[in-house]
Amino acid sequence: MTVNSNAELFCGKVVEDYDPATGIADPASIAYRIRISYDESETDITVESKIDFFSMDPKAAEVTELIIGAFDFESSNTTAGIVSKLVEIKDRLPKLQNLFIGDITYEENEMSWIQQSDVSPLLEAYPDLLHFQVRGGNGLSLGKLIHHKLETLIVETGGMPANVIREVCYATLPNLVKLELWLGTDDYGFDSTVDDLDPLFGDKLFPKLKELGLRNSCISDQIAKKLIGAPVMNIIEELDLSMGTLGDEGGQALLDNPAVKKLKGLDLDHHYMSDAMMEKLRGLGIPVNLSGQEDEDEYDGESYRYVEVGE
Amino acid sequence: MQFWILGNPENRRVTFFTDAVCKAGFAAPLVIPYQSFIADPVFPTHSESQRVCLRIESPGENADVREALIYSGMNIAGPVHEVHELVNDTGRIGFAKEWYAGFVRVLNQAKLLLAQQGISCMNHPDDIAVLFDKVKCHERMRMHNVPVPALLPVVHTYDELREAMRAAGINRVFVKPVHGSSASGVVALRVQHENVAAISSAEFVRPGCVYNRLRMQVYRDEKQIAGLLDTILGGYAVAEQWIPKASISGRSFDFRVLVIAGKATHLVVRTSKSVITNLHLGNRRGDSDEVEAYIGKETFEKVKTTAEQAAAAFPQSLYIAADVLLANDKKTVKVIETNAFGDLLPGIEHEGRSTYETEIAAAESKTKMK
């Protein structure tokens, strides 16, 4: 399975592609996406030049949301140029709060082929950011991740490189409320173990955390087991293990975890649990999303589970 | 008016059309089975006062007819063990050129008989022959200034394809068998640096042996990809630019637009979680009102007028089904496929009429005008 559509809503606002011809119309109700079309990719037009234009719009100073979409179809540039351009024009987007780099679908590119870069200069340049989201793990670095206002961090990958996991685990994000990591699989660059995620299971790293998402993971069962007795369970209200490979083993671990019953929501969409296990989880007394029951693939006598988004 | 159908009598296309003809108050159509026409290309006789309109249907979904067309294309009486095995091996891809040669022979014979017997037709044999040749069809589209994705020069191997892609600066293509229909044998290929991925419903077994399956798979091993594409390209295929489609609610979409007598009538939004939206592959119809609201009335109209433009390139034919792509910028519109037999759209109505009912009414008013 793959990411099949672009963002239609972003932080509560309808997403529209920015068109330099019409400019910024209504930043209060529209979240603008800057990207190049396939036809434009054959011209001199770049996302960087569009960002420049965007930032010189009279209404740029009112903009609170920005999405960067497909930036390259043929020559495979990285996002480094986009990052430095956004840093360069930071004074023209003084109210920017919500930023998403990489709203790119499977039609546009394989997620594992999106060429990311060190995006930490963005967090430094925009100290008022509340929401930072990035898609694509290839070449991605969050650098020394320090930000005093950030409330939401979402990192979507088909295989999260070890450096990114380390950077999150050593981050200083005192106001972080929501953390969502798409860990992915070893086929696409995930090369960590569940122990490498240890700092995330404590309650000291992000003391204000309310929502923890360890999604799209090939080690969902192991994560579920680690969560038994984990201090983080005492501070969060919502746990999201969706899009992954959770099976009965992980389901049982959640049942055996008394803290789970205190959650306000548990998202397990896209899983490999049996009907019987699903029935038991329904009895938890909290809202549990159990849609997307998958079957293991049998091949040469071996069973395989897949994360929802690899490619 | 009396309708005749050149078709496979057991096929639902023939039954549905027959029902529509009867519903319109005409006598049931006379069916000329492909099987007998290939063996003995004659039409029935008819009285001079009787107006006859021939509908040429798809010869598809019939292994015996496929086999006979291949022998006809090979100029032999058959049977050939290899061909017989192939057509009875469900999904196996092969002998496309020979099949096409056999089909064109049938079309030419029909054309001759139409002229000799003074019979009109719904879709003209010459047009059908072009519609089943993607190279000729692309040429025709360009001549009529219909927007189409760029086509690479014809190549025969994977290595040649990569070279042609490099030369054209194109990193993503759809490889389509020239005489193919539906998604059969279609491969979506993209490359980036040392990475290469191919998405297809074709299953590569070994060089020269490829099956058309109902499930998409992704190939990442270049050896396999090369084997798959050597086989498909070796059987005559073209590569065209792969333009990313627009998407809604987690599915990408495009449009099947049926144009009858110059006017876009029946429209289906085809949506898919895969990059190939053909409706046979577990994909499904989308909500056209929802899509219209999403892309805007103007763009929706542009999709329809572009389909009409494509159909206008075939002035001898009554109905043409164009598959129209809307790029992810929600502005760029391209015709990715034109179909001679693309009117099997059960349940889709235009002004209260099914596709066949609208075609029958159009055929009737066309003969009245003469």
Interface residues (C-beta under 8 A of the other chain):
Chain A: M1 T2 N4 S5 N6 E8 D17 S37 Y38 D39 E40 E42 A70 F73 E74 S76 T105 Y106 E107 E108 N109 E110 W113 E311
Chain B: G169 I170 N171 R172 R190 Q192 H193 N195 A197 V218 I243 P244 K245 S247 I248 S249 G250 R251 S252 K273 V275 A327 N328 D329 K330 K331 T332
